[in-house]
Amino acid sequence: MYRVRDYINIDKEILDGNPVFKGTRVPVQSLFDHLEKGIPLTEFLEDFPSVTMEQAVAVLEIAGKILTSKNIEQIYETAA
């Protein structure tokens, strides 16, 4: 099981606190932006070589777990 803190960093000193891949300055949002545009994961990794395949896959699995959680409404309300 993936732990969020092992793959995502949120620090006000880095990109104004936007979530980034741990150990990088690459916003997690950039992964989803690439995928939404139909850009393959391999190309995302080429565009951002500081992000590993393991990190990208972990973030996608974490997102999947959140979005398929029975408690998604509570998570969404907390984040809003």
Secondary structure, DSSP 8 states (H G I E B T S, - for coil): ---HHHHEE--TTSGGG--EETTS--BHHHHHHHHHTT--HHHHHHH-TTS-HHHHHHHHHHHHHHHT-TTHHHHHHHH-
